[in-house]
Amino acid sequence: MHFGENLKHYREKAGLTQKDLSSRVYVSQAMIGAIEQEIRLPSLQLSLALAHALGTDVETLAGVDTDM
């Protein structure tokens, strides 16, 4: 999975809409949609905020295998 797919998965798992998540991390709903569609990549700061808002970490959202 890619960042956008993971973001959507964890957002839906948390029961949040794009609008809900966008208000928690102070970006537009369009930005969340663009990230989920892999049109845009979030900055490191936004990645951290998204992970925190979803109760996970950046490595998980990025799909990094930390078992290496």
Salt bridges, closest charged atoms under 4 A:
GLU36 OE2 - ARG11 NE 2.54
